[in-house]
Amino acid sequence: MITIYHNPRCSKSRGACELIADTYNVANEPVEVVEYLKQPLSVEQLKALNVMLDCPVREMLRDTEAEYKHLGLNSAELSDDQLYEAIEKHPILMQRPIVVRNGRAVIGRPPENVKVLFD
């Protein structure tokens, strides 16, 4: 199963979906597309996703969004739990797309990053 946390308004997210459909999904694995703006992830789901990404929580954040600045998320004093809660309440803050396959995940910016999940 391949899961894509997707924002259809984002060209990078659309590009990753196309790459998976056209190039990398040669085994025709089932693909679940989750529009995370319509179906926000819980803190628990975000933590599990972060484990698969194997990166600092901050790398899951889009620091170019207005909410990032408005919420003061650049503060180094914020805990990981506070960052997860910010993403849960404001899903626009989550990097996109995030692709999960076989217990591993990558941020598909650029879309070619998803290739590592198929090597």
MMTF fields as JSON, N, C-alpha, C and O atoms, coordinates in Angstrom:
{
  "mmtfVersion": "1.0.0",
  "mmtfProducer": "UNKNOWN",
  "numBonds": 475,
  "numAtoms": 476,
  "numGroups": 119,
  "numChains": 1,
  "numModels": 1,
  "chainsPerModel": [1],
  "groupsPerChain": [119],
  "chainIdList": ["A"],
  "bondAtomList": [4, 2, 8, 6, 12, 10, 16, 14, 20, 18, 24, 22, 28, 26, 32, 30, 36, 34, 40, 38, 44, 42, 48, 46, 52, 50, 56, 54, 60, 58, 64, 62, 68, 66, 72, 70, 76, 74, 80, 78, 84, 82, 88, 86, 92, 90, 96, 94, 100, 98, 104, 102, 108, 106, 112, 110, 116, 114, 120, 118, 124, 122, 128, 126, 132, 130, 136, 134, 140, 138, 144, 142, 148, 146, 152, 150, 156, 154, 160, 158, 164, 162, 168, 166, 172, 170, 176, 174, 180, 178, 184, 182, 188, 186, 192, 190, 196, 194, 200, 198, 204, 202, 208, 206, 212, 210, 216, 214, 220, 218, 224, 222, 228, 226, 232, 230, 236, 234, 240, 238, 244, 242, 248, 246, 252, 250, 256, 254, 260, 258, 264, 262, 268, 266, 272, 270, 276, 274, 280, 278, 284, 282, 288, 286, 292, 290, 296, 294, 300, 298, 304, 302, 308, 306, 312, 310, 316, 314, 320, 318, 324, 322, 328, 326, 332, 330, 336, 334, 340, 338, 344, 342, 348, 346, 352, 350, 356, 354, 360, 358, 364, 362, 368, 366, 372, 370, 376, 374, 380, 378, 384, 382, 388, 386, 392, 390, 396, 394, 400, 398, 404, 402, 408, 406, 412, 410, 416, 414, 420, 418, 424, 422, 428, 426, 432, 430, 436, 434, 440, 438, 444, 442, 448, 446, 452, 450, 456, 454, 460, 458, 464, 462, 468, 466, 472, 470],
  "bondOrderList": [1, 1, 1, 1, 1, 1, 1, 1, 1, 1, 1, 1, 1, 1, 1, 1, 1, 1, 1, 1, 1, 1, 1, 1, 1, 1, 1, 1, 1, 1, 1, 1, 1, 1, 1, 1, 1, 1, 1, 1, 1, 1, 1, 1, 1, 1, 1, 1, 1, 1, 1, 1, 1, 1, 1, 1, 1, 1, 1, 1, 1, 1, 1, 1, 1, 1, 1, 1, 1, 1, 1, 1, 1, 1, 1, 1, 1, 1, 1, 1, 1, 1, 1, 1, 1, 1, 1, 1, 1, 1, 1, 1, 1, 1, 1, 1, 1, 1, 1, 1, 1, 1, 1, 1, 1, 1, 1, 1, 1, 1, 1, 1, 1, 1, 1, 1, 1, 1],
  "groupList": [{"groupName": "MET", "atomNameList": ["N", "CA", "C", "O"], "elementList": ["N", "C", "C", "O"], "formalChargeList": [0, 0, 0, 0], "bondAtomList": [1, 0, 2, 1, 3, 2], "bondOrderList": [1, 1, 2], "singleLetterCode": "M", "chemCompType": "L-PEPTIDE LINKING"}, {"groupName": "ILE", "atomNameList": ["N", "CA", "C", "O"], "elementList": ["N", "C", "C", "O"], "formalChargeList": [0, 0, 0, 0], "bondAtomList": [1, 0, 2, 1, 3, 2], "bondOrderList": [1, 1, 2], "singleLetterCode": "I", "chemCompType": "L-PEPTIDE LINKING"}, {"groupName": "THR", "atomNameList": ["N", "CA", "C", "O"], "elementList": ["N", "C", "C", "O"], "formalChargeList": [0, 0, 0, 0], "bondAtomList": [1, 0, 2, 1, 3, 2], "bondOrderList": [1, 1, 2], "singleLetterCode": "T", "chemCompType": "L-PEPTIDE LINKING"}, {"groupName": "TYR", "atomNameList": ["N", "CA", "C", "O"], "elementList": ["N", "C", "C", "O"], "formalChargeList": [0, 0, 0, 0], "bondAtomList": [1, 0, 2, 1, 3, 2], "bondOrderList": [1, 1, 2], "singleLetterCode": "Y", "chemCompType": "L-PEPTIDE LINKING"}, {"groupName": "HIS", "atomNameList": ["N", "CA", "C", "O"], "elementList": ["N", "C", "C", "O"], "formalChargeList": [0, 0, 0, 0], "bondAtomList": [1, 0, 2, 1, 3, 2], "bondOrderList": [1, 1, 2], "singleLetterCode": "H", "chemCompType": "L-PEPTIDE LINKING"}, {"groupName": "ASN", "atomNameList": ["N", "CA", "C", "O"], "elementList": ["N", "C", "C", "O"], "formalChargeList": [0, 0, 0, 0], "bondAtomList": [1, 0, 2, 1, 3, 2], "bondOrderList": [1, 1, 2], "singleLetterCode": "N", "chemCompType": "L-PEPTIDE LINKING"}, {"groupName": "PRO", "atomNameList": ["N", "CA", "C", "O"], "elementList": ["N", "C", "C", "O"], "formalChargeList": [0, 0, 0, 0], "bondAtomList": [1, 0, 2, 1, 3, 2], "bondOrderList": [1, 1, 2], "singleLetterCode": "P", "chemCompType": "L-PEPTIDE LINKING"}, {"groupName": "ARG", "atomNameList": ["N", "CA", "C", "O"], "elementList": ["N", "C", "C", "O"], "formalChargeList": [0, 0, 0, 0], "bondAtomList": [1, 0, 2, 1, 3, 2], "bondOrderList": [1, 1, 2], "singleLetterCode": "R", "chemCompType": "L-PEPTIDE LINKING"}, {"groupName": "CYS", "atomNameList": ["N", "CA", "C", "O"], "elementList": ["N", "C", "C", "O"], "formalChargeList": [0, 0, 0, 0], "bondAtomList": [1, 0, 2, 1, 3, 2], "bondOrderList": [1, 1, 2], "singleLetterCode": "C", "chemCompType": "L-PEPTIDE LINKING"}, {"groupName": "SER", "atomNameList": ["N", "CA", "C", "O"], "elementList": ["N", "C", "C", "O"], "formalChargeList": [0, 0, 0, 0], "bondAtomList": [1, 0, 2, 1, 3, 2], "bondOrderList": [1, 1, 2], "singleLetterCode": "S", "chemCompType": "L-PEPTIDE LINKING"}, {"groupName": "LYS", "atomNameList": ["N", "CA", "C", "O"], "elementList": ["N", "C", "C", "O"], "formalChargeList": [0, 0, 0, 0], "bondAtomList": [1, 0, 2, 1, 3, 2], "bondOrderList": [1, 1, 2], "singleLetterCode": "K", "chemCompType": "L-PEPTIDE LINKING"}, {"groupName": "GLY", "atomNameList": ["N", "CA", "C", "O"], "elementList": ["N", "C", "C", "O"], "formalChargeList": [0, 0, 0, 0], "bondAtomList": [1, 0, 2, 1, 3, 2], "bondOrderList": [1, 1, 2], "singleLetterCode": "G", "chemCompType": "PEPTIDE LINKING"}, {"groupName": "ALA", "atomNameList": ["N", "CA", "C", "O"], "elementList": ["N", "C", "C", "O"], "formalChargeList": [0, 0, 0, 0], "bondAtomList": [1, 0, 2, 1, 3, 2], "bondOrderList": [1, 1, 2], "singleLetterCode": "A", "chemCompType": "L-PEPTIDE LINKING"}, {"groupName": "GLU", "atomNameList": ["N", "CA", "C", "O"], "elementList": ["N", "C", "C", "O"], "formalChargeList": [0, 0, 0, 0], "bondAtomList": [1, 0, 2, 1, 3, 2], "bondOrderList": [1, 1, 2], "singleLetterCode": "E", "chemCompType": "L-PEPTIDE LINKING"}, {"groupName": "LEU", "atomNameList": ["N", "CA", "C", "O"], "elementList": ["N", "C", "C", "O"], "formalChargeList": [0, 0, 0, 0], "bondAtomList": [1, 0, 2, 1, 3, 2], "bondOrderList": [1, 1, 2], "singleLetterCode": "L", "chemCompType": "L-PEPTIDE LINKING"}, {"groupName": "ASP", "atomNameList": ["N", "CA", "C", "O"], "elementList": ["N", "C", "C", "O"], "formalChargeList": [0, 0, 0, 0], "bondAtomList": [1, 0, 2, 1, 3, 2], "bondOrderList": [1, 1, 2], "singleLetterCode": "D", "chemCompType": "L-PEPTIDE LINKING"}, {"groupName": "VAL", "atomNameList": ["N", "CA", "C", "O"], "elementList": ["N", "C", "C", "O"], "formalChargeList": [0, 0, 0, 0], "bondAtomList": [1, 0, 2, 1, 3, 2], "bondOrderList": [1, 1, 2], "singleLetterCode": "V", "chemCompType": "L-PEPTIDE LINKING"}, {"groupName": "GLN", "atomNameList": ["N", "CA", "C", "O"], "elementList": ["N", "C", "C", "O"], "formalChargeList": [0, 0, 0, 0], "bondAtomList": [1, 0, 2, 1, 3, 2], "bondOrderList": [1, 1, 2], "singleLetterCode": "Q", "chemCompType": "L-PEPTIDE LINKING"}, {"groupName": "PHE", "atomNameList": ["N", "CA", "C", "O"], "elementList": ["N", "C", "C", "O"], "formalChargeList": [0, 0, 0, 0], "bondAtomList": [1, 0, 2, 1, 3, 2], "bondOrderList": [1, 1, 2], "singleLetterCode": "F", "chemCompType": "L-PEPTIDE LINKING"}],
  "groupTypeList": [0, 1, 2, 1, 3, 4, 5, 6, 7, 8, 9, 10, 9, 7, 11, 12, 8, 13, 14, 1, 12, 15, 2, 3, 5, 16, 12, 5, 13, 6, 16, 13, 16, 16, 13, 3, 14, 10, 17, 6, 14, 9, 16, 13, 17, 14, 10, 12, 14, 5, 16, 0, 14, 15, 8, 6, 16, 7, 13, 0, 14, 7, 15, 2, 13, 12, 13, 3, 10, 4, 14, 11, 14, 5, 9, 12, 13, 14, 9, 15, 15, 17, 14, 3, 13, 12, 1, 13, 10, 4, 6, 1, 14, 0, 17, 7, 6, 1, 16, 16, 7, 5, 11, 7, 12, 16, 1, 11, 7, 6, 6, 13, 5, 16, 10, 16, 14, 18, 15],
  "groupIdList": [1, 2, 3, 4, 5, 6, 7, 8, 9, 10, 11, 12, 13, 14, 15, 16, 17, 18, 19, 20, 21, 22, 23, 24, 25, 26, 27, 28, 29, 30, 31, 32, 33, 34, 35, 36, 37, 38, 39, 40, 41, 42, 43, 44, 45, 46, 47, 48, 49, 50, 51, 52, 53, 54, 55, 56, 57, 58, 59, 60, 61, 62, 63, 64, 65, 66, 67, 68, 69, 70, 71, 72, 73, 74, 75, 76, 77, 78, 79, 80, 81, 82, 83, 84, 85, 86, 87, 88, 89, 90, 91, 92, 93, 94, 95, 96, 97, 98, 99, 100, 101, 102, 103, 104, 105, 106, 107, 108, 109, 110, 111, 112, 113, 114, 115, 116, 117, 118, 119],
  "secStructList": [7, 3, 3, 3, 3, 3, 7, 6, 6, 7, 2, 2, 2, 2, 2, 2, 2, 2, 2, 0, 0, 0, 0, 0, 7, 6, 6, 7, 7, 7, 3, 3, 3, 3, 3, 6, 6, 6, 1, 7, 7, 7, 2, 2, 2, 2, 2, 2, 2, 2, 2, 2, 2, 6, 1, 7, 4, 4, 4, 4, 5, 7, 6, 6, 1, 2, 2, 2, 2, 2, 6, 6, 6, 6, 7, 6, 6, 7, 7, 2, 2, 2, 2, 2, 2, 2, 2, 2, 2, 7, 4, 4, 4, 5, 7, 1, 7, 3, 3, 3, 3, 6, 6, 3, 3, 3, 3, 7, 1, 1, 4, 4, 4, 4, 4, 4, 4, 4, 7],
  "xCoordList": [0.843, 0.0, 0.887, 1.835, 0.555, 1.215, 0.202, -0.939, 0.612, -0.256, 0.39, 1.578, -0.412, 0.068, -0.754, -1.97, -0.092, -0.743, -0.626, 0.459, -1.764, -1.814, -2.651, -3.669, -2.194, -2.968, -3.108, -2.128, -4.313, -4.472, -4.176, -4.01, -4.106, -3.795, -2.291, -1.865, -1.49, -0.029, 0.562, 0.317, 1.331, 1.92, 2.908, 2.987, 3.65, 4.603, 3.855, 4.275, 2.754, 1.954, 1.336, 1.346, 0.808, 0.262, 1.362, 1.139, 2.553, 3.676, 4.071, 4.37, 4.074, 4.418, 3.369, 3.715, 2.105, 1.044, 1.223, 1.083, 1.533, 1.732, 2.933, 2.865, 4.04, 5.237, 4.947, 5.367, 4.226, 3.917, 3.025, 3.271, 2.005, 1.073, 1.747, 1.496, 2.597, 3.165, 4.499, 4.803, 5.298, 6.677, 7.014, 7.515, 6.741, 7.262, 6.353, 6.828, 5.094, 4.188, 4.015, 2.899, 5.13, 5.105, 4.445, 3.962, 4.42, 3.804, 2.295, 1.604, 1.79, 0.363, -0.132, -1.19, 0.657, 0.239, -0.971, -1.141, -1.808, -2.921, -2.379, -1.392, -3.038, -2.633, -3.803, -4.92, -3.526, -4.513, -4.064, -2.958, -4.918, -4.623, -5.438, -6.668, -4.727, -5.368, -5.226, -4.121, -6.344, -6.336, -6.353, -7.411, -5.163, -5.009, -5.626, -5.82, -5.934, -6.643, -8.106, -8.731, -8.653, -10.029, -10.092, -11.089, -9.026, -8.94, -7.66, -6.69, -7.653, -6.417, -5.963, -6.774, -4.659, -4.086, -4.108, -3.957, -4.297, -4.24, -2.776, -1.87, -2.564, -1.198, -0.569, 0.599, -1.321, -0.79, -0.389, 0.663, -1.224, -0.898, 0.326, 1.164, 0.427, 1.587, 2.869, 3.91, 2.792, 3.972, 4.405, 5.596, 3.445, 3.769, 4.368, 5.318, 3.819, 4.346, 5.766, 6.626, 6.004, 7.333, 8.368, 9.522, 7.959, 8.873, 9.282, 10.448, 8.313, 8.631, 9.497, 10.327, 9.295, 10.115, 11.537, 12.482, 11.673, 12.982, 13.676, 14.821, 12.953, 13.499, 12.985, 12.027, 13.6, 13.055, 11.64, 11.332, 10.798, 9.416, 9.384, 8.521, 10.311, 10.332, 10.407, 9.934, 10.994, 11.074, 9.72, 9.557, 8.751, 7.394, 6.596, 5.504, 7.142, 6.436, 6.772, 7.917, 5.759, 5.939, 6.115, 5.148, 7.344, 7.623, 7.29, 7.506, 6.766, 6.369, 4.88, 4.417, 4.144, 2.714, 2.52, 3.293, 1.5, 1.206, 0.985, 1.365, 0.377, 0.111, 1.408, 1.452, 2.448, 3.734, 4.211, 4.584, 4.195, 4.641, 3.652, 4.051, 2.368, 1.324, 1.367, 1.139, 1.658, 1.689, 3.046, 3.204, 4.016, 5.34, 6.064, 6.777, 5.879, 6.458, 7.96, 8.586, 8.53, 9.991, 10.714, 11.942, 9.991, 10.598, 11.241, 10.59, 12.504, 13.23, 12.745, 13.063, 11.992, 11.499, 10.298, 9.916, 9.708, 8.542, 8.942, 9.946, 8.141, 8.407, 7.882, 7.101, 8.318, 7.805, 6.293, 5.582, 5.796, 4.354, 3.604, 2.521, 4.162, 3.517, 3.502, 2.541, 4.56, 4.606, 3.599, 2.914, 3.509, 2.508, 1.1, 0.273, 0.836, -0.483, -0.785, -1.924, 0.223, 0.024, -0.346, -1.223, 0.315, -0.003, -1.406, -2.16, -1.749, -3.085, -4.169, -5.164, -3.982, -4.978, -4.941, -5.954, -3.78, -3.591, -2.895, -1.699, -3.627, -2.993, -2.276, -1.44, -2.583, -1.876, -0.379, 0.426, -0.005, 1.401, 2.213, 3.444, 1.533, 2.266, 2.88, 2.235, 4.136, 4.807, 3.977, 3.258, 4.092, 3.348, 4.165, 4.988, 3.937, 3.234, 4.154, 5.376, 3.557, 4.322, 3.832, 2.631, 4.786, 4.466, 4.988, 6.131, 4.134, 4.482, 4.39, 3.436, 5.413, 5.427, 6.296, 7.43, 5.787, 6.542, 7.179, 8.331, 6.432, 6.923, 7.934, 8.515, 8.154, 9.068, 8.299, 7.302, 8.771, 8.098, 9.122, 10.24, 8.717, 9.544, 8.636, 7.449, 9.233, 8.567, 8.881, 10.048, 7.859, 8.033, 8.263, 7.588, 9.206, 9.607, 11.107, 11.862, 11.554, 10.817, 10.167, 10.502, 9.236, 8.529, 9.454, 9.111, 10.607, 11.549, 12.048, 12.6, 11.868, 12.283, 11.596, 12.133, 10.414, 9.69, 10.401, 10.111, 11.307, 12.016, 12.68, 12.731, 13.185, 13.896, 12.993, 13.483, 11.698, 10.774, 10.593, 10.022, 11.076, 10.88, 12.187, 12.19, 13.295, 14.599, 14.726, 15.752],
  "yCoordList": [-1.182, 0.0, 1.244, 1.358, 2.15, 3.445, 4.474, 4.49, 5.327, 6.395, 7.718, 7.936, 8.597, 9.92, 10.953, 11.037, 11.739, 12.86, 14.03, 14.565, 14.411, 15.195, 16.456, 16.477, 17.504, 18.736, 18.943, 19.273, 18.752, 18.838, 20.22, 20.343, 21.253, 22.591, 22.813, 23.835, 21.867, 22.011, 21.277, 20.086, 21.987, 21.372, 20.262, 19.258, 20.423, 19.373, 18.12, 17.001, 18.318, 17.189, 16.461, 15.231, 17.214, 16.603, 15.873, 14.787, 16.476, 15.855, 14.528, 13.575, 14.455, 13.202, 12.137, 10.979, 12.508, 11.551, 11.01, 9.81, 11.9, 11.482, 10.563, 9.562, 10.893, 10.043, 8.64, 7.646, 8.58, 7.265, 6.488, 5.311, 7.134, 6.453, 6.038, 4.945, 6.899, 6.671, 5.947, 5.239, 6.1, 5.626, 4.603, 3.521, 4.942, 4.122, 2.99, 2.016, 3.084, 2.045, 0.938, 0.62, 0.363, -0.685, -1.967, -2.769, -2.167, -3.366, -3.183, -4.087, -1.998, -1.701, -1.911, -2.497, -1.418, -1.476, -0.58, 0.414, -0.926, -0.026, 1.321, 1.375, 2.392, 3.739, 4.404, 4.45, 4.913, 5.689, 7.146, 7.471, 8.009, 9.43, 10.086, 10.023, 10.714, 11.375, 12.875, 13.415, 13.539, 14.995, 15.516, 15.694, 15.752, 16.041, 17.372, 17.597, 18.247, 19.475, 19.175, 19.87, 18.14, 17.711, 16.696, 16.619, 15.915, 14.878, 15.094, 14.355, 16.102, 16.393, 15.204, 14.42, 15.092, 14.025, 14.416, 15.588, 13.427, 13.645, 13.746, 13.425, 14.19, 14.249, 12.862, 12.729, 11.837, 10.473, 10.051, 9.441, 10.372, 10.037, 10.813, 10.273, 12.069, 12.884, 12.326, 12.302, 11.874, 11.284, 10.016, 9.809, 9.169, 7.934, 8.254, 7.601, 9.245, 9.664, 10.195, 9.921, 10.948, 11.503, 10.412, 10.538, 9.353, 8.218, 7.623, 7.292, 7.49, 6.93, 7.883, 7.444, 9.183, 10.176, 10.216, 10.537, 9.888, 9.885, 11.239, 11.326, 12.293, 13.643, 14.447, 14.032, 15.581, 16.439, 16.892, 17.064, 17.079, 17.511, 18.785, 18.944, 19.68, 20.958, 20.778, 21.633, 19.68, 19.444, 19.096, 19.12, 18.773, 18.501, 19.792, 19.771, 20.907, 22.187, 22.992, 23.027, 23.632, 24.584, 25.959, 26.581, 26.422, 27.696, 28.911, 30.046, 28.684, 29.795, 30.139, 31.125, 29.35, 29.619, 30.745, 30.877, 31.549, 32.673, 32.203, 32.895, 31.041, 30.505, 30.265, 30.427, 29.886, 29.619, 30.87, 30.815, 31.978, 33.234, 33.698, 34.102, 33.638, 34.106, 33.359, 33.95, 32.07, 31.246, 31.268, 30.661, 31.953, 32.029, 30.692, 30.391, 29.896, 28.55, 28.526, 27.468, 29.679, 29.726, 29.72, 29.634, 29.808, 29.822, 28.469, 27.426, 28.506, 27.283, 26.714, 25.575, 27.489, 27.041, 26.106, 25.488, 25.995, 25.132, 23.658, 23.26, 22.87, 21.435, 20.748, 21.326, 19.516, 18.737, 18.589, 18.693, 18.346, 18.194, 19.454, 19.364, 20.617, 21.865, 21.994, 22.501, 21.539, 21.58, 20.612, 20.951, 19.402, 18.448, 19.029, 18.911, 19.653, 20.234, 21.355, 21.501, 22.141, 23.21, 22.624, 23.153, 21.537, 20.904, 20.302, 20.398, 19.685, 19.099, 20.17, 19.952, 21.308, 22.377, 23.174, 23.741, 23.221, 23.989, 23.093, 23.249, 22.163, 21.179, 21.79, 21.129, 23.03, 23.695, 23.785, 23.964, 23.662, 23.752, 22.511, 22.555, 21.402, 20.162, 20.185, 20.574, 19.761, 19.628, 18.727, 17.842, 18.969, 18.17, 17.964, 18.802, 16.883, 15.703, 14.881, 15.022, 14.044, 13.029, 11.685, 11.416, 10.849, 9.546, 8.467, 8.521, 7.482, 6.379, 5.068, 4.821, 4.239, 2.903, 1.983, 2.332, 0.831, -0.191, 0.346, 0.035, 1.147, 1.641, 2.763, 3.158, 3.283, 4.41, 5.548, 5.33, 6.766, 7.931, 8.947, 9.008, 9.751, 10.86, 12.044, 11.894, 13.219, 14.433, 14.579, 14.623, 14.654, 14.68, 16.069, 16.483, 16.774, 18.094, 18.042, 18.155, 17.879, 17.763, 16.386, 15.47, 16.243, 14.967, 13.766, 12.655, 13.97, 12.869, 12.234, 11.134, 12.901, 12.327, 10.991, 10.158, 10.784, 9.546, 8.316, 7.19, 8.524, 7.397, 6.487, 5.271, 7.062, 6.243, 5.179, 4.164, 5.401, 4.397, 3.199, 2.187, 3.303, 2.245, 1.561, 0.682, 1.957, 1.339, 0.0, -0.667],
  "zCoordList": [0.0, 0.0, 0.0, 0.777, -0.876, -0.943, -0.462, -0.924, 0.456, 0.94, 0.575, 0.815, -0.011, -0.387, 0.368, 0.19, 1.211, 1.884, 0.919, 0.689, 0.362, -0.855, -0.709, -0.017, -1.38, -1.54, -3.044, -3.712, -3.59, -5.037, -5.617, -6.83, -4.795, -5.291, -5.437, -5.976, -4.961, -4.978, -6.183, -6.375, -6.979, -8.172, -7.811, -8.52, -6.737, -6.325, -5.893, -6.187, -5.201, -4.751, -5.949, -6.007, -6.886, -8.105, -8.873, -9.408, -8.925, -9.616, -9.0, -9.719, -7.685, -7.007, -7.301, -7.536, -7.291, -7.625, -9.037, -9.273, -9.971, -11.354, -11.497, -12.21, -10.824, -10.893, -10.377, -10.968, -9.273, -8.714, -9.673, -9.936, -10.19, -11.097, -12.397, -12.904, -12.938, -14.269, -14.273, -15.234, -13.237, -13.286, -12.215, -12.52, -10.967, -9.872, -9.44, -8.855, -9.704, -9.222, -10.26, -10.67, -10.673, -11.693, -11.186, -11.985, -9.879, -9.309, -9.13, -8.661, -9.512, -9.357, -7.931, -7.7, -6.985, -5.582, -5.371, -6.077, -4.408, -4.09, -3.594, -2.86, -4.006, -3.612, -2.899, -3.413, -1.715, -0.969, -1.0, -0.568, -1.506, -1.536, -0.423, -0.41, 0.506, 1.642, 1.45, 1.494, 1.238, 1.159, 2.596, 3.2, 3.121, 4.544, 4.975, 6.169, 4.037, 4.412, 4.717, 5.518, 4.078, 4.338, 5.466, 6.185, 5.623, 6.645, 7.455, 7.287, 8.332, 9.084, 9.92, 10.412, 10.065, 10.865, 12.334, 12.681, 13.185, 14.629, 15.055, 14.287, 16.27, 16.81, 16.756, 16.391, 17.111, 17.107, 15.695, 15.505, 14.705, 13.317, 12.838, 12.115, 13.239, 12.859, 13.458, 12.801, 14.717, 15.356, 14.627, 14.39, 14.272, 13.549, 12.181, 11.746, 11.515, 10.223, 10.368, 9.532, 11.423, 11.659, 11.916, 11.507, 12.588, 12.809, 11.463, 11.252, 10.555, 9.236, 8.404, 7.608, 8.597, 7.889, 8.432, 7.712, 9.712, 10.377, 10.231, 9.788, 10.616, 10.542, 11.731, 12.384, 12.021, 13.068, 12.692, 11.513, 13.681, 13.453, 12.616, 11.752, 12.869, 12.144, 10.63, 9.882, 10.177, 8.735, 8.138, 6.918, 8.98, 8.521, 8.323, 7.754, 8.792, 8.75, 7.503, 7.053, 6.961, 5.86, 6.489, 6.927, 6.529, 7.189, 6.337, 6.763, 5.138, 4.267, 4.413, 3.838, 5.162, 5.355, 6.355, 7.304, 6.15, 7.046, 8.483, 9.428, 8.65, 9.991, 10.758, 11.978, 10.052, 10.702, 11.432, 12.604, 10.733, 11.335, 12.402, 13.495, 12.081, 12.994, 14.331, 15.387, 14.278, 15.49, 16.191, 17.251, 15.615, 16.228, 16.265, 17.222, 15.224, 15.222, 14.981, 15.04, 14.713, 14.554, 15.894, 15.927, 16.982, 18.305, 18.626, 18.561, 18.967, 19.329, 20.66, 20.999, 21.401, 22.707, 22.608, 23.602, 21.441, 21.283, 21.307, 20.718, 21.995, 22.073, 20.818, 20.063, 20.605, 19.49, 19.602, 18.602, 20.821, 21.004, 20.588, 20.01, 20.873, 20.465, 18.941, 18.363, 18.307, 16.842, 16.232, 15.267, 16.795, 16.312, 16.464, 15.56, 17.607, 17.85, 16.857, 16.413, 16.509, 15.524, 14.164, 13.481, 13.764, 12.481, 12.524, 11.556, 13.649, 13.775, 13.626, 12.935, 14.261, 14.225, 12.93, 12.52, 12.282, 11.047, 10.022, 9.777, 9.426, 8.529, 7.33, 6.714, 6.99, 5.887, 6.186, 5.272, 7.455, 7.859, 7.497, 7.5, 7.185, 6.919, 5.519, 4.545, 5.445, 4.149, 3.24, 3.703, 1.956, 0.997, -0.264, -0.631, -0.894, -0.415, 0.485, 0.444, 1.277, 2.009, 1.488, 1.442, 1.097, 0.527, 1.461, 1.916, 1.741, 2.642, 1.869, 1.132, 2.059, 1.446, 2.283, 2.614, 2.623, 3.36, 4.641, 4.943, 5.387, 6.675, 6.583, 7.594, 5.389, 5.196, 4.553, 3.865, 4.785, 4.216, 3.749, 4.26, 2.761, 2.287, 1.988, 1.697, 2.07, 1.632, 0.149, -0.238, -0.669, -2.119, -2.69, -3.632, -2.123, -2.627, -2.847, -1.881, -4.041, -5.295, -5.416, -4.666, -6.36, -6.505, -6.697, -6.292, -7.299, -7.541, -6.248, -6.282, -5.108, -3.823, -3.547, -2.817, -4.125, -3.842, -4.409, -4.005, -5.319, -5.949, -4.915, -5.104, -3.83, -2.83, -2.21, -1.715, -2.232, -1.674, -2.586, -2.178, -3.821, -4.804, -5.196, -6.057, -4.572, -4.869, -4.182, -4.315]
}
